[in-house]
Amino acid sequence: MKARKNCRVLGGGSLLVGLLYGSLACCVLGDAVEVIELGNNWMITNQNGSLSIDDQTLPSGIYSAFGPQVLHSYNDVGLRWLAYDNWTYSNRFQFDVHHYKRGHINLTFHGIDTVSEIRLNHHLLGRTDNMFVRYSYDVSSLLQKENLLEVEILSPISAALARAKALEKDGKIVPPECPNQRYHGECHMNMLRKMQASFSWDWGPAVPSAGIWKNVELEIYEVAVIRDVDVAVSRNDTHWNMQIRCYIDAVGKQNFYGRLILYAVELLERPVVVETHVSKSISYLAPVIEFDQAVPIEKVVTWWPNGYGEQKLYPLHFTLKTWLDADGPEIRSKTKSHKSVGVGFRTLELVEVPAPDGIGNTFLFRVNEVEIFMKGSNYIPSDILPELQTNEQIGHLLRSAKQANMNMLRVWGGGVYESDYFYQLADSLGILIWQDMMFACAMYPVSDDFLSSVREEVRQNAKRLSHHPSVAIFVTNNENEAALVQNWYGTFSDRERFESEYRELYLANVIHELKIVSHGSRPQPLVSSPSNGKASEQDNYISQNPQDNHNGDVHFYDYLKDAWNPEIYPRPRFVSEYGFQSFPGAYAWQRSKSDNDDILDVINHRQHHPLGNIPVITLVERHLPLPMPEDENYASALIYFSQIAQAMATKTETELYRSLRDTPHNTMGALYWQLNDVWVAPSWSGIDVYGNWKLLHYWARDFLAPIAIVALYDRPTNSLNISLICDQLKPNTRGLMVTANVHLWSQLLPRNSTSWTVTLRPNGVQYDKVISITELLQGDFTKYNAFLEFQLRRGPEVISRTYFFPTSIAAAIGIEDPGLEYEIASRTCLTTGNVVRNSISISIQVKRPAAFVYLELLKPYRYTLSENGFMQTTPMHVVYLTFDAASCFRLLRKSDLRVLTVNDFMK
């Protein structure tokens, strides 16, 4: 392979500025740092040479190369042998040694998964042990005209086991050693700094990845390059201030000089030239250039989270020229590098002050002086194979979150630090990010080598991410404090040691390194989630009850009680995890199994919950007419009903938390588990692995809406608490009224209605009234033959609606065959580039009420419906289906759709 000269400067983005200012043009100036990508023509070979594949491109991994069907059928186990082997990536490339005879040449690996040795022309460059770290090597003296680059990657399973055994020799174990047997997983995930979920999780398969999951580049420069830029913003009465830190990578062990220029065409009339280090050298030990830049308030449009205002981003472009000699740089020496970032101007605080109920502290986010209820979900990696995480997948998931009215996602600590594109898109969509560091559900070793690697991991990723307006807070781990003090993994056997090591890892190392991006305008990092937040300090960050409802955040799961009953849920300050399982749609299962696989057997195989399917089946049987396991329609009903059960449980819990905002409990956040999925399996997700929304995500658009009506049942008084939730700062309250409709299961349209005028509380909750069930269900209406609908209206417009079912739907009287008929009413196609957007309207007719009408497209497309899982109480209803395909799908037939109702399964 001839090394392809990628005609760009490090960091990219200079071409735009060149056009704007007429002074910079990529690939024209001979003094620009150059980058040559080594992305093509890789060969992958296993240890004994029996398997080999060539002409591979980066990013790459052994599963994507040799086992692309790993998520099909039982291949998560069947292809596990790939992860037990050792693999070598090799690349032969030519290099023009004469042309690049001066300066330094760095070989930079932006991501190797995970334990490897790197050789260039048979010279050992170094060893890697952290997939979250960038590794660079000076190869100036090793490059030849013909070169051989080899990356020998150890089996992650074997590497983890070797580290565990080394600790055992010292008389130490670091639990958990192995996952629950239901996971079909691998042991000692916590020994490696790699995606923890790749060894299995309760929602995901064990696919212990190995490979080169990010770019490999030759960086050609003489002194130093800009690697990252952090911009912390704050404001006073007249100006926004940017505290700017440019982090630099230097190649030699010699101090150097530099001139930095900032271009901000939308904010500043002329470039800012920082000449502090033209005469004062920069230390190569900690190379950074810091300066402040003020911008008049009137020049700035404030950045807001989704639902509160605009997400205005301002491009900043930095050009750095560096040199060694105090007399200045030589002509045409490669000393100029560039970096572009987008900045949003906003203030963000985590407010922890004495709470209204007089016990503990609040835990809420205040953005631009507005207290905002954080509503959203938890984000896991978009693909279980890190090399396959694409911008297209990420874009779909984040846009789906925005469409569901979310304003925060929690990047969970068992995955990866997401790509630059992820955070850039979150910036543009107004999705705040709760950023876990990548430690989850485990104790971890604290050897010198491990901690050194962790420190570098934290430094690199904090510097890369901190400038994003979407990044709200860093948290050092997921559930590890709770795991320790609640003895999840037998830590009580040596509790003093584990507490000491916990503090050493997270306080002395992770928190310490996060100080590199600390600023008075940013919240201090949290040590764990869940935790008692600020109150944890008095316990030296290991509290006896990290799940205290009066402090910090909580995670809540209860699989034994009725999840449709709001009484079972806590009244916390902030809930950063909660949820319930469901199964993906039946067609998704068909796509992911072999023809001779029994669907229930596959479901059981992929059900990793320690309690199996019992929680799902138990909740379904409480409320819905689940057939017997021997019935032909059992699997279909179980899949469909699981989604109804999950959606209703999550709706109930979320509505409770939202309704508690203006009570003494002051609950100010609800992030349910989880947004997305990595395979077709029982999980807590609202979006399946193909990107199709489950009922949960369709319903989330409503129960997370900026204005929503909530009717929560109070069992002791047999009444409904009606609340009107409003996230808008200046809502239109004119002409609002609530209508309570009483429906019979046996007849269309409301049988009785009552209405009353209401108002909304801006950015708060209007606690409207308490209504007795017996007041609404009188005469011929009983809790068995009727159900209730509450609408928030303005004239004919229904702004929000919710339903209440006074008894188990399985026990209801009058639910019959609805006589449902549906037709494809219209089709339109719109071509954009190579993609055709197919839009189809489906008219649905019924003769009796149809409960939770469910539509599923039986074609391998990612699709969206205008609604799903809805109550149809009118004779005619139209649903709109959209999907993208390579062509206009004019032959879509009724048989390409599956339409189900609960009525279909009533006995």
N, C-alpha and C positions, 0 to 999 in steps of 0.2 A: 504494500500500500504506500502510495506517496502521500505524505502528510498534507492534508488539505489546508490551504491557507485561508482561514476565516478572516476576511478583511474587516475587522472591527477592533475597537479598543476595549480594554477590560471594563466591564460594567455596562457597556453598550449605551445606547440612547443619545449619542453625540450628534447624529445626523440631523435630528430635529433642531437642536440648538444651532447647529451650523447654518441651517436654512434661515433661522430666525435672526441670527446676528451677523451672518455673512462672513464669519471669521473662522469657523470650525467646519471641517469636512472630513468625514470618516475616510480613512485609507488614503488621504492625500498627504498629510504631514508626515514626514519621515521620523519625527520625534515621538510618535504615538506608540504606546505599549501595544504589542501585537498578541493575538491569541490564535492558536492553531488547535482545532478540535480533532481529537482522535476518536471519532465516533463510529467509524465503519470498519468492516473487514476484520472483525474479531473472530477468533476460533475458540471454542470451548471444548475441553477434553476432560474426561474423568481420570482418576488416578492411575488405573492400569491400562488406559488407552483403548479400552473396548468400546467406548462411546465418544463420538466426536461430531461436532457440527461447525461449519465454517460460514463465512459471509454474514456474521451477526452484527447488528447495530446496537448501540447503547441508547437508552438504558436497557439492561438485560438481566436475566436471572435464570437459574437452572430449571425451574419449573416452567417458565414461559418458553424456554428453548426446547426442553425435552418432555415436559408433561403439561401441555396447555389444557388438557382435559381434567386437571386435578380436581375441579369442583363438580365434575359429572359423576353421577351414580355413587359408588363407594370408593372413588379414586383418592379421596383424602387419606385413606389408609393404604389403598393399593399402590399408590405411587410414592409412598413414604421413603422407599429405598433411595430416592434421589437425594434426600437430605442426609443420608448416612454416608455418602461418598464424598471424597475430596475432588475439587475441580480446579482446572487451570484455564484462565483466560489469557490468550496470547494474541499479540498484534505485531505484524511486521510492517514497518513503514520506512520511507526514505525521508532524509532531511538534508537541506542545503546548508552544510556546515560552514562553507565559505561565506555565504551571504549573512549568516548570523554569528560571525566569529567574535563579535564584541558583546559585552554585557552578560547578563545572567539569563538562564533559561530554567524556568521552574516547570516541573511536571506535577500537575495538580489533579487530585482525585476528589471530586465533590461528594462522593458517596460510595463506599464499598460495604457490602453486606456479607460478612462482618469481619471475621478473623482471617487475616491473610498475610502473605509475604509478597513483596513487590520487587521484581528484578528488571533491570534494564541492561541488555547486553551481558547477561549473566552476573551482573554486579547487584548485590543486595542493597536496595534503597531504604527499605524499612519494613516494619510490620504494623498492621492495623488491627484495632480491636473494638471499634466503635462506628456503627453505621451512620451516626448522627454528626460525625466530625469530618471536616475537610482536611485532607493530608496533602502536603506539598513537599517536593524534593528538588534541590538544585542539581540539575543533570547537565550543566554546561560542559563539564569535562568528559561526560560519558557518551554524548551523542555522536553518532557516526553517520556516514552516508546511508548505510543500511542498518536498521535497528530492529531489535527484538525486545518487546515489552511483555513481561509475563506477570500475571497476578494469580498466585496459588491460594485458593480459598479453602479453608478447612470446613469439614462438615460442622454445621452449627450445633448439632446434637452431640457430636463427639467433643467439640471444643468446650461446650457447657459442662459436660460430664467430667472432663479432665480438670476443670477449675474446681468443681465441687469435690472431687477426690483429693485435690491438693489441700483444700481447706480441712477435709476430714483427717488428713494426716496431722494437722495441727489441733485436732480435737474439736473442730467447729463444724456446725451445719448452719445453713442459711435457708430457712424455710420460706415458702413451701418447697419441698424438694420435687414433688410431682403433682400434677393436677388431678382432680377428681377423675375416676375411671370412666365416667360417662363422656368425658371430653375426647377420648381416644387421642390424648395429647402426648407431648414429650416433656421430659423433666429438666429442671434447673434453668428455666428461662432467665431467672434473675442473675445468673452468672455472666450474662453477655449484655453488652450495651447495643441491643438491637430491638426491633419492634417486639414488645413482649407478647402481643397477641399472636405472633406467628407460630408459637408453640402450642396454641389452642386457647380458647376462652369459652365461657358458657354460651356465647352467641356465635362462635366462629370455629373453623376447622384448624387442625394443626397442619400448617404448610410452612415448614421451617426454611424460609427462603435463603438463597445465597446468590451473590452476583455483584455486578457493578450497576448500581441502581440510579446513578447520576452521571453527569458528564466527566470525561477525562480530557484535560487540555494541557497544551504547552503554552506557558505564558512567558513572553520574551520582553524583558525590560532590564534596565541597568541598575536601578536603585530601589524603587518602591512603587507600590500601586495602592490606590484606594480600594479597600475591600468592602467596607460597610459605612453607612452614614446613619447616625441617630439624630433625630430632631425632636426635642422636647419643647412643647409650646405652653406658654402661660400668658395671662393678660392682666392689664391694669385698666384704668379708666379711659386711656387714650390709645394704647398700643397693644398689639400682640407681640410677644417676644419669642424668638426661636433660639433655643440654646442648642448649638450644632456641634456635634462631635464627628469628625472624620477619622475613622479607624484605618490604619495603614498597615500593609504587610511589607516588610523590608527584607531584602535577601542577604545582605552582608552584615557582619558584626562591626558596623561603623556608623557613627552618627551622620546625619545628612541634612540638607537644606531643602526648602520647598516653598513654592508659591501656589496658593489655592484661590480659585476664582469660582464664585457662585453666580449662576444665572437664574433669575426668577422673573421671567418676563411679565407675568401677570401681577406681580407684587411690587417689583422694584424697577425704577426707571432706568437704572444702569447696573451693570455687573458689580458685584462686591469683590474686591481684591484683598485677600488676606496675606500680608507681607511680613507678618511677625517672624516667620522662620526663613526669611531671605538672608538675614544676618545671624539669627539665633538658631542653632542647630536643633534638630529633632532627635530624641534618643531612640536608637534602634531597639532598645529593650521594651519600650512601651510606646510605639509610634502613634501619636494621635494629635490632631489639630483641633482646637476648640475655639469657638467664638460665638458671640451673641449677635443677633440681627433683629431689630425692631421693625414692625410693619404697622402703619396707622390702621386703626380699627375700621375706618370707613372703606379701606381697600379690600377688606376680607369678608367673604360670605362664610358664615359659621357652618361647620360640619355637624350633622345630627344623626342619631341612630334612626333606623327604619321606622317610619310612621310619625316622626316628629319634625321633619324638615329636610332640607337638601343635603346631599352628600358631595359637597364641592371639594375637589382635590386640586392642589396647586403643584405643578411640576417644578422641582428644583433640580438643577443640573450643576454638578461640581466637576471642575477640571483641576487636576493636580500635576504640577511639574516639579520633579525632584532632581537633586544633583549632589555630588559628594564634595566637590571642590568649592571653597568659599568664594572663588571668583565667578562661579556660575556654571551652567550646563554647557556642554560642548554642542556644537551645531549638529543636528540630526541624530543626536543620541536618543535612545528610546526611553524617554523619561516622563512622558505625559500619559496620564490615565484619567478615566472618566467614571462618573457614577451618577445615575439619575434616580430620584425617589419622588413619590407623590405624598404630599403632606395635607392633612386636614386640620383645621383650627377648631379645637374644642377643648373644654375643660372637663375633667372626669375625676370624681372623688369617690372613695368608698367610705361611707359615713357610718361610724360606729360610736354612737353616743348613748347615754342612758335611754332605755326604751320607754314608750308610753305606759306600759303596764308596770313599770317600776322594778322589773326584774331583768337584769342583764342589759345587753346593748342592742341597738338597731344594727342592721346589716343591709345597707342599701346603696345603690349607685346613683350619684347625682351628676348629671351631664349638663353642662352649660347652665348651671344653677337650677336645674329642674330635676326633681326626684322622679326617676323613671322605674316603673315595674319591669324587671327583666323577664321576658317570656321567650322560650325557645326550647332547644333540645341539646343533646350530646352528640358529638360528631366522632365517628370512628373512621379509620382509613377508608378511602373510597375503593380500595382493592386490597385483598389480603396479600397480594404480591406487590411489593412497593414499586417495582420497576414498571408496573402497569397502571399506576395512578396517573390519569390523564387530565389535562385541562378541561376536556369536554365533560368528563364525569363530575369533576369538581364544580364546574359551572352549573350543571343541571341541579346538583344537590343544593348549592348555595342559593340559586334562584328559586328553587322549590321552597327553601326556608323563608325567603322574602315573601313569596306568594302566600305563605301560611301566616303572614303577619308577625314573624319572629324578629326579635331585635338582638338576640344573643345566642351564640353557640358555644358550647364548652368543648374544646379540643382535648379529648380524654387522654390520660397519661399512659395508656398501654399501646399507643399507636406510634405515630411519627410526628416530628415537627413538620408541619405542612409546607408545601412549596411556596415560593414567592407569589405565584399566581393566585393561590388560595387567599392570601392576606390582601393582595391588591384587589381582588374581586370583593372580598368582605368590606374593604374600604369603600368601594364604589356602590355597594348595596346597602350600606348602613348596618351591617351585622357585626355587633360587638363580639369580641373573642375573649372568652375565659380560657387562658392558656395554661394547661398543665405541663409541667416538665415530665419527661418520659420515664416515670417510675409508678408502678401500679401493683396493688394487691400482693405485696411481698416484702420481706426483709431483703437487704442487699449487703454484699460484702463491703468492707472498708479497708481493703489492702491499699498500699501506696499506689500501685499501678492503677487499680480501679478508680480511686479518687482522683488521680491525675487526669485520667481519661474523662471522668465526669466534669471536672473543672473546665477542661477545654471545650467539651460539649456545651456546657452552659454559656460560656463566654461567646462562642461562635453564634449560637442561636439567639441569645439575647440581643447581641449587637445587630443581627440580621433582622429581627422582628420588631424591635422596640419603637421604631419610628412610625409604625402604622397607626392611624387613628382608630382602627378597629380593635387593636389589642388593648383590652381593658385592664387585665391583671394577670400576673404570673402566679402559679401555685406549684409548689415543689413536688407534690405527689398525689396520687389517687388512693385514698382509703388506707394508707399504711399506718397512720396513727391509730385509727380505729382497729385495724387488724392486730396491732401490737397489744393494745390495752384490753381488747376483748378476746384475746387468745385464739384468734382464728386458726393459727398455724402452730400452736403449742409453744408460744413465746414465754409463757409463764415458767417453763422449765429453766430458763436462764434470763429472767426478765431484766435484771440489772445490766447485763451485757447488751441485750437488744436495745434497751433505752439509751445506753451510752452510744452505741453505734448509730442509732437513729439520729441522735443530735449531732453526731460527728458528720454524718453524710449531709443532712439537710440544712442544719444551722451553720456549721463550720465550713461547709463547702458550697452547696447549691445556693443558699441565701447569700453567702459571702460573695460569690461570683456574680450574682444578679445585681449587686451594688454597682456594677459597671454601668448599668443603665438607670440607676436610681435618680430621681429628680423630685423636687418638692411638689411638682404638679402631677405626679403619678402616685397611685396607691402603692403602699408597701406590699411586697409579695406575701401571700399566705403560705403557711408551711404545709398544710394538708387540706384535703377536701374529702369528707367533712371535717370541720374543726370548729372550735369556739372563737375563731377569729382573734380579735384583739384581746379577748379574755384569756386566751391560751398562754399569753405571756407570763401570767402569774404562776402557771404550772410548768414553766420552762418548755412549753409547747408539746407536752404530753399530758393531756387531761384525762381524768378518770372517765369522763363521759364526753367524747368529742361530738356526740349527737345531741347536745343540749339544745332544746327548742328555743331557749332564750338568748342564745349567742351564735354568731357565725352562721354556717350553712349546714344542712343535714342531707343525708341520703335516706330514702324511705322505701321499703318493700315489705309487704305483708301478703303472703300467698294463701293464708288459711282463712281469712275473713272475706266477707262480701265486698268486693272492690267497687261495686256500684253504690255503696252506702257511704256518704261523706263523713259519717261519724267515726270511721275507723282511722282517719288520717290525722297526723299531728297538726299543731298550730305553730309552725316555726317562723323564724325570721326570713329564711331563704332556703329553697329546696333546689339543690343542684343535681340531684338524681332522684327519679322515681319512675315507675312504669309497670307495664304488664305485657306478657308475651302474646303473640299471635302467630299464625302460619301464613306464609305467602299464598297468593291465589293458586287455584288448581292448575292453571295453565303454566305457571312458573315451575311447578313440580314436574309437569310433563316435559318441559324443556330441559330439566336438569337430571332426569333419570333415564335409565335404559328401558327399552320396551318391556323387558321381562322382570323389571323391578316392581315389587309390590309397593304402592305409594305409602301405606301405613308403616311398612318396614323401614322405608327410607326416612320417613318422618321420625320414627323412633331412633334410628341410627344417628340422625343429626340433632336430636334433642339432647342438648348438653346440660340442661338444668338438672341439678342433683335430685330434684323431686320428679323428674321426668315430665310427662304430660298431665300429671295430676292437678296442678294449679289451674291449667287452662280448662280441662274437662270439668273440674269442680265448679268453676265460675260459670261456664256455659250451662251446666245442668241446673244451676240456681235460677236461671232466667229464661232459657231458650229450650225449644223442644228437640233436644238431641236424640236422634234415633239410636237403636241398640247397635253395638259393635258388629253384630252379624248381619245387619241390614245393608242392602246394596248401596244405599245413599249415605251411609255413615261418614265416609271420608269426605265427601262433598260438603255435608252439613258441618262437620267438625272444622274444616278449613274456613268456611264462610262464617260460622258462628264465632270462631275464635277472633276474627277481625271485628265483629260487632262488640264482643265482650271487651276486647282491648280498647277499642275506641271509646266505649261508654265509660270504662274505668278511668282512662286517662282524662277524658272530658270532665268527669265528676271531680277528680282530684285537682285538676288545673283550675276549674271554676271555683272550688273552695279556696285555693290559695289566692287567686285574684280577688275574691270577695273579702279576704281578710286584710286587705291593704290598709284601710282606714279604721281598723279596730285596734284595741290595745296590743294585739299580737303583731301588727305592723309587718305582715309578710310582704316582701318586696321582690320576690323572684321565684320563677318556676321553670326549670329546665328538665324536661322529661327525657328519660332514657328509652330509645335512642333514635337518632334521625334516620340512619342509613344501615345498609347490610352489606356483607361481603360474600354471601352465598345463599342459596335457597334452603332455608332452615327455620325451625321455630326460633323466634327472637323477639326482642322488644321493639324492633324498628317500625317506623312509619312509612318507609320507602324501601322497596325490595331491591335486590342486587341488580335487576335490569333497569332500575330507575323508575319503575311504576309505583304509583302511590297506593298504599293500603288505605282502608277506610279511615284509619287514624289520621293520616295526613289530610285527607279531604275534610274530616271533621275539625281538624286543627285550624283550618282557615276560618271557621266560625267561632270556636271557643277561644281563639287567640285574637279575634277581630278587635279593632280599636274601640268599637262600641258593641257591647254584648249584654243580653239579658240572661240572668242566671236564676234558676229556681232550685234551691237545695232543700232536701227533705229533712225535717227535724222529727225524728221518731217519737221522742217523749211527748210532744204536743200534737203529733199527727198533722203537721202543718208544713207549708212551704215558705221559705224565706226568699222573697223576690228582691234581687239586687240588680242595679244597672251600672255596668262597668264602663268607664270612659277614659281612654288614654289621651284623647285630644285635649290640647291646651285651650282652645277656643271653640267648643262645640256649638252647633246650631241647636238650640233647645226649643225653638218655636214649634208648636203644633204636635208635640210628642204625646203619645198615649200608649198604654199597654192594653192589649186585648187578651183575655183568657178564654180560650175555646175548649169546650167539652166535646170530645168525639166518641162515638160508639164504634167498637170494632167491626160492627156489622153493616155500617152505613157510611157513605161518602159525605163529605162536608160537615162542618161543625153542627152539633145538635143544640148547643146553647153557647152563648157568648156574653161576656161582660167586659166593659172597658172603663178605664180611668186615665186622667191626665197625669203626666209625670214630667220630671225634669232630669237633667244630668248634672253631675258634679265634675267640673273640668279637672282632668288628670286625677281622677279619684273614683270612689264608689258611692253611688246614691242608694242607701238602704231604703227601699221603697215601701214594702209592707210585708206583713206576715199573714198568710191566708190559710185558714183551716181547710183540710181536704174535705171534710164533711160539708163545709159551706159551698163548695163547688160541685160535689157529687151528691145531689139530692134527688128524691123521687125515684124515677126509673134508672138513674145513673148509679152504678156501683163500681167499686174498685176492680171488679172482675170484667165488667162489660164495657168499660170506658177508659179513656186516657186523656191527658190534658196537654194543651199546646199554649204557650205564652209567646206573644208577638210584641215586639217594640216597633211601633209604626209612626209614620208621619203621613197622614192621609192614606192613600192606597199603597204607599211604599212600605214594605216590610224591611226594616233595618236589621233586625236580629230576631231569631226565634229559638225556642228550646222546648223540649217535651219532658213530661213526667209520666211514668208508668207506675200506677199505684200498686200493682201486683206483678208477680212473675208473668212474663209474656207467655210462657208455656202453660200457665194456669188460666189465662184469659179466656173469656167466653165470647164467642161471636166471630173469632178469626176464621175465615173460610177462604176457599179458593177465590182470589181477587178477579179471576177472569182476565188476567193480564195479556194484552196483545201489544206487540211493538212493531214499528215499521221504520225503515231507513227513509227519512222524509226528504233529505237533500244532501248533495255532495258538492264540495267546491275544492279546487286545488290551486295553490299558489306556489310558483317556483322561485326559489332564491338560491342562486348558484347551482350546486349539484343536488340540492335537497328540495323535495316537494312537500309542502305542508298540506296534508289532507284534513279537511274539516267536514264533519258529518253530523247532521242533526237526526236524532232518534226520537220519534214520538211514541209515548207509552200511554196506553189506555187501560183503565181498570174499571170494574163494576162495583168493587168493594175496597175498603182500605187495604193497601199493600204495605207491609211492614219491612223497613230497611231494604228497599229495592237496591239490588247490587248488580252492576254491569261489569263484564270482563271481556276484553278483546282477546280472541283466540288466534292471534297472529303475533309473530316475533318482533313486534315494534314497541318502542317506548311511547306510551300514550297518556293523554290527560283527558278527564271528563269534567264537565262543568260542575258536577256534583256526583256523589255516590253514597250509598247506604242511607238513602233518604226515606222519609215517610211520605207516601203518596195518598193523599186524602181527597184529591180532586179527580174528575174523570179523565182528564188529559194532562200530560206533562211532557215537556221536551227537554232532552239532555243532549249536550253537544260534546262530540268526541273529536279530538285532534291528535294526529300523529304525523311524524316525518318519515318519508320513505324515498326510495330512489326514483319512484314514478308515481303518477296519479293512480290511485287505487279505485278505479271506477267499478270494479266487479265485487266490492265488498257485499257479502250476503248476510242475511239474518243468521245463518248458521255460523258465521264468524264471530258472533257475540253470544255470551252466556248471560242470561238474566235470571236472577234468583230473588225470592222473597222468603221471609220467615214463614209466611202462609203455606208455602210448598211443603213444609215439614210438620205441620200441625197434625196431630193424630186424630 
